[in-house]
């Protein structure tokens, strides 16, 4: 099967790109992938390093800067040209199936695939609301042959027939050998032996890092817990990092919470920490929870959206009521006080993580692509 993969970025790397890269790394040998991105950069280079051909089909500025929250109507006039350019690139590849990753890629890729008479499969990793969701549903109902959702919550957002749920992947073997806890902490510049909780990922407002900081402040009124924020403001919210630094000072956490820039290899982070936190509201999946689990680290998260489905509450971590910062702090305090409980939850999380194996993920997605290829 010759497969054309369309991803909406070529530079910034988020969870969707990490999942796509793992899929490409573990593709069965009977699949010949070709990747199209809308801009050059870090992610495109990472895919080329896998010896996979990558083409850049640039978007006009208006389309490139549009987001799911803000889609200026004037960008509609740019769509036909972008679709024609993408269709031309797809014709040159001559794929059996087109596979799209990211909302812009879904819209442009599925229409372009329909234009050249090739079946397409979209991989949903986002939760949309309002007009953007309705518009995407209309496009995909008419132009894509089948769909994949990365959680049951995402499936409920896009309830079209022929949509399968396939969990996002993690490369489990990479977490089998981690640096010692003390060495990892020294590398990160973190002293002391207090329990350490971290929130890892994009520094965007919807990720709830402010909730994490307030929870850390509440915990430290009861017992000692250090905090770590790992990430950078990719895709949006470039001014949010300064707001979080100011909040840290306001809460009296300057000597308690550290900030670390984005890292592509998070193994040192997970080796250093005792608890992983996801404080997002409406998170479609929650990649850091399965990465932490593979490293033997329990997590704490809210009970909404797809993130809580990546855990077994009370066994691999603790799930609290959505948006309840007091409950979030209490869960962190429970782990901070009880090393044995943390260790037991970490061991259970490592065992649970086996279901997210990257090779298994690649086989499941490839089966769906083959079915789309052969379905009349």
GIJOZI-V516697 format. One record per backbone hydrogen bond with DSSP energy under -0.5 kcal/mol. CO is the residue of the C=O (numbers start at 1). NH is the residue of the N-H. If there is no record, write none. Layout:
CO&NH, CO&NH
//
This chain:
1&3, 1&32, 2&96, 2&97, 3&5, 3&34, 4&99, 5&7, 5&36, 6&101, 7&38, 10&44, 11&43, 12&14, 14&18, 15&19, 16&20, 17&21, 18&22, 19&23, 20&24, 21&25, 22&26, 24&27, 28&31, 31&33, 32&3, 33&53, 34&5, 35&55, 36&7, 37&57, 38&59, 41&45, 42&46, 43&47, 44&48, 45&49, 47&50, 47&52, 48&51, 53&35, 55&37, 55&57, 56&58, 60&63, 60&64, 61&65, 62&66, 70&67, 70&72, 72&75, 73&76, 74&77, 75&78, 75&79, 76&79, 76&80, 78&82, 79&83, 80&84, 81&85, 82&86, 83&87, 84&88, 85&89, 86&90, 87&91, 88&92, 89&93, 90&94, 90&95, 96&119, 97&4, 98&121, 99&6, 100&123, 101&8, 102&106, 103&107, 104&108, 105&109, 106&110, 107&111, 108&112, 109&113, 110&114, 111&115, 112&116, 113&118, 114&117, 119&98, 120&145, 120&146, 121&100, 122&124, 122&148, 123&102, 124&150, 126&128, 129&132, 129&133, 130&133, 130&134, 131&135, 132&136, 133&137, 134&138, 135&139, 136&140, 137&141, 138&142, 139&143, 140&144, 146&122, 147&164, 148&124, 149&166, 150&168, 151&155, 152&156, 153&157, 154&158, 158&160, 162&147, 164&149, 164&166, 170&172, 170&358, 171&174, 172&175, 173&176, 176&178, 180&184, 181&185, 182&186, 183&187, 184&188, 185&189, 185&190, 186&189, 189&191, 195&226, 196&274, 196&275, 197&228, 198&277, 199&230, 202&204, 204&207, 205&208, 206&281, 207&279, 208&212, 209&213, 210&214, 211&215, 212&216, 213&217, 214&218, 215&219, 216&220, 218&221, 219&222, 219&223, 226&197, 227&258, 228&199, 228&230, 229&231, 229&260, 230&201, 232&203, 232&234, 234&236, 237&240, 239&243, 240&244, 241&245, 242&246, 243&247, 244&248, 245&249, 246&250, 247&251, 248&253, 249&252, 253&256, 253&257, 256&227, 258&229, 260&231, 264&266, 266&270, 267&271, 268&272, 269&272, 269&273, 274&298, 275&198, 276&300, 278&302, 283&306, 283&307, 286&289, 286&290, 287&290, 287&291, 288&292, 289&293, 290&294, 291&295, 292&297, 293&296, 298&276, 299&318, 300&278, 301&320, 304&308, 306&309, 307&310, 308&311, 311&313, 312&315, 312&316, 312&317, 316&299, 317&314, 318&301, 320&303, 321&324, 323&325, 324&328, 325&329, 326&330, 327&331, 328&332, 329&333, 330&334, 331&335, 332&336, 333&337, 334&338, 335&338, 338&342, 339&343, 340&344, 341&345, 342&346, 343&347, 344&348, 345&349, 346&350, 347&351, 348&352, 349&353, 351&354, 352&355, 353&356, 354&357, 356&170, 357&361, 358&362, 359&363, 360&364, 361&365, 362&366, 363&367, 364&368, 365&369, 366&370, 367&371, 368&372, 369&373, 370&374, 371&375
//
